[in-house]
Amino acid sequence: MGHPPLEFSDCYLDSPDFRERLKCYEQELERTNKFIKDVIKDGNALIGAMRNYSSAVQKFSQTLQSFQFDFIGDTLTDDEINIGNSVLSMGAFVLQGQH
């Protein structure tokens, strides 16, 4: 819904109609100001959440990539090698998925 234009010459008359139009503009400015403040607040919250998410993904990826089986006996079994390689690959995949 549009607002009727404010005419500079009407402000001299200071009529009830002019005051009502002015009140409509003030309400619209207050509504717009509140909207902008909400956008800024929600945007900042989103940026913070994205930073936290990014840090968590990097930490998770580093944890996966640093995983190693300890030797029980002389060498790792084929299953242990495959699991270790899979965990390393998953860590790289998680980190790549973030970019």
Secondary structure, 3 states (H helix, E strand, C coil): CCCCCCCHHHHHHCCHHHHHHHHHHHHHHHHHHHHHHHHHHHHHHHHHHHHHHHHHHHHHHHHHHCCCCCCCCCCCCHHHHHHHHHHHHHHHHHHHHHC
